[in-house]
């Protein structure tokens, strides 16, 4: 599995509407062959920051970055961000999605 985390700091004027700005891209990525998950979260302490957690099957990354929707997104996104996004990209993660955390059990 390929695991990617991207931290997006958006311009204040786009902070509230950012989820709607990325919706079309998000929907398209979720339909890609090899996509395992593609999830956005808003940072709890930084109002203008979103974190994207995404995973793909090994070998699916090239098709993702070459897709038309990815290319359109990288053309649009610079207008919305206040700094270059930060990324963690890990290849060959030895699992195929979310696992359960062993230390916490619901009561």
Helices and strands as residue ranges (DSSP letters): E 2-9, G 12-14, H 18-21, H 23-30, E 35-42, E 49-56, H 61-66, H 68-76, G 77-79, E 86-90
